[in-house]
Amino acid sequence: MDYKALTEDFITNAIDPRVESFWRAIAYLGHGVAPMLLFLYRQDGYTAYAGEISRALHVSTARVASMLNNLEERGMVCRFRDQEDHRRILVELTPRGRAFYEEKKEEARQNLEQFLRGMGEADAVELTHLLARIAEINEKRAERPLAKEE
């Protein structure tokens, strides 16, 4: 199998203007912000430490701080010091942030449902399966350094 050629085809198809609306349907608020909102949304009490966000999203603490500044200005998160350890910063998703996330998630769900219906059942199931495999492979890759090309 020529994985290099397959990769080129994948990239070409992924950036094709005809699929641009697909990517817009699943991305909002800027690079990395949607995963941060999702992470906070899934936390007990909608609260997490800034360091936990950095590790979970595999981004630097500086990038987390930048994203938090953006979200805090919009009233979607608030930051406060941990009462037990004043060195640690807790981040909480505000009611406005939860409502925004739920609204955008529903918009994305509706857009993606239209795409999947257009693909037909077999292709939609296969795409969903392949995305799950991508997530699984990425998780394994995060556990070990990238292998050199042979």
Phi, psi and omega per residue, in radians:
M1 nan 2.332 3.107
D2 -1.598 1.535 -3.076
Y3 -1.181 -0.510 3.123
K4 -1.139 -0.803 3.119
A5 -1.156 -0.687 3.108
L6 -1.089 -0.704 3.101
T7 -1.102 -0.758 3.105
E8 -1.053 -0.758 3.099
D9 -1.079 -0.749 -3.136
F10 -1.058 -0.843 -3.121
I11 -1.089 -0.780 3.132
T12 -1.019 -0.790 3.135
N13 -1.210 -0.624 -3.104
A14 -1.173 -0.564 -3.116
I15 -1.747 0.113 3.096
D16 -1.032 2.269 -3.139
P17 -0.967 -0.436 -3.138
R18 -1.204 -0.317 3.108
V19 -1.908 0.118 -3.135
E20 -1.003 -0.703 -3.120
S21 -1.145 -0.483 3.069
F22 -1.083 -0.829 -3.120
W23 -1.167 -0.658 3.096
R24 -1.125 -0.529 -3.122
A25 -1.167 -0.443 -3.081
I26 -1.967 0.055 3.126
A27 -2.215 2.304 3.105
Y28 -2.604 2.725 3.045
L29 1.241 0.057 3.122
G30 1.895 2.887 -3.036
H31 -1.092 2.101 3.037
G32 1.518 -0.259 -3.071
V33 -1.261 -0.699 3.130
A34 -1.034 -0.807 3.089
P35 -1.073 -0.603 3.122
M36 -1.147 -0.780 3.107
L37 -1.065 -0.744 3.108
L38 -1.062 -0.803 -3.132
F39 -1.027 -0.848 -3.141
L40 -1.134 -0.660 -3.123
Y41 -1.081 -0.597 -3.092
R42 -1.475 -0.125 -3.105
Q43 -1.424 2.575 3.058
D44 -1.059 2.165 -3.107
G45 1.292 0.164 -3.131
Y46 0.983 0.548 -3.036
T47 -2.253 2.456 3.094
A48 -2.673 2.792 3.040
Y49 -1.352 2.569 3.120
A50 -1.003 -0.693 3.119
G51 -1.108 -0.631 3.088
E52 -1.112 -0.704 3.123
I53 -1.091 -0.789 3.136
S54 -1.004 -0.844 -3.137
R55 -1.163 -0.745 -3.094
A56 -1.146 -0.625 -3.094
L57 -1.652 -0.066 -3.136
H58 0.999 0.805 3.070
V59 -2.261 2.816 -3.111
S60 -1.211 2.783 3.087
T61 -1.142 -0.540 3.087
A62 -1.125 -0.715 3.110
R63 -1.161 -0.715 3.089
V64 -1.041 -0.793 3.134
A65 -1.040 -0.729 3.117
S66 -1.098 -0.796 3.127
M67 -1.133 -0.698 3.128
L68 -1.137 -0.665 3.076
N69 -1.018 -0.803 3.126
N70 -1.035 -0.862 -3.097
L71 -1.215 -0.609 3.141
E72 -1.178 -0.703 3.091
E73 -1.045 -0.539 -3.138
R74 -1.557 -0.003 3.109
G75 1.311 0.392 -3.087
M76 -1.659 -0.389 3.063
V77 -2.406 2.803 2.956
C78 -2.338 2.606 3.131
R79 -2.018 2.520 3.069
F80 -2.681 2.779 -3.136
R81 -1.352 2.493 3.053
D82 -1.142 2.283 -3.121
Q83 -1.159 -0.503 -3.121
E84 -1.535 -0.524 3.135
D85 -2.390 1.677 -3.018
H86 -1.138 -0.169 3.092
R87 -1.375 -0.378 -3.047
R88 -1.670 2.492 -3.125
I89 -1.878 2.216 3.039
L90 -1.692 2.528 3.114
V91 -2.116 2.322 3.139
E92 -2.187 2.360 3.044
L93 -1.339 2.154 -3.107
T94 -1.363 2.904 3.042
P95 -0.962 -0.673 3.085
R96 -1.096 -0.727 3.114
G97 -1.132 -0.715 3.101
R98 -1.104 -0.780 -3.135
A99 -1.114 -0.727 3.130
F100 -1.096 -0.815 3.135
Y101 -1.026 -0.826 -3.120
E102 -1.085 -0.689 3.110
E103 -1.124 -0.841 -3.125
K104 -1.179 -0.644 3.100
K105 -1.083 -0.744 3.132
E106 -1.156 -0.714 3.082
E107 -1.052 -0.821 3.133
A108 -1.099 -0.723 3.134
R109 -1.052 -0.782 -3.138
Q110 -1.128 -0.762 3.108
N111 -1.099 -0.783 -3.140
L112 -1.166 -0.631 3.098
E113 -1.057 -0.694 3.098
Q114 -1.100 -0.756 3.103
F115 -1.063 -0.821 -3.100
L116 -1.122 -0.710 3.077
R117 -1.061 -0.711 3.126
G118 -1.135 -0.498 3.129
M119 -1.319 -0.459 -3.039
G120 1.609 2.765 -3.010
E121 -1.028 -0.854 -3.057
A122 -1.094 -0.829 -3.130
D123 -1.174 -0.652 3.132
A124 -1.120 -0.740 3.106
V125 -1.143 -0.742 3.137
E126 -1.122 -0.764 3.119
L127 -1.058 -0.787 -3.141
T128 -1.072 -0.734 3.093
H129 -1.103 -0.760 -3.124
L130 -1.147 -0.655 3.090
L131 -1.131 -0.655 3.075
A132 -1.122 -0.685 3.105
R133 -1.140 -0.701 3.098
I134 -1.050 -0.789 3.127
A135 -1.072 -0.736 3.136
E136 -1.109 -0.783 -3.139
I137 -1.148 -0.738 3.113
N138 -1.088 -0.651 3.108
E139 -1.112 -0.746 3.113
K140 -1.166 -0.680 3.125
R141 -1.127 -0.601 3.141
A142 -1.181 -0.419 -3.132
E143 -1.397 -0.311 -3.135
R144 -2.511 2.700 -3.139
P145 -1.116 2.712 3.095
L146 -1.098 2.444 3.101
A147 -1.360 2.570 3.062
K148 -1.256 2.571 3.078
E149 -1.171 2.494 3.129
E150 -1.817 nan nan
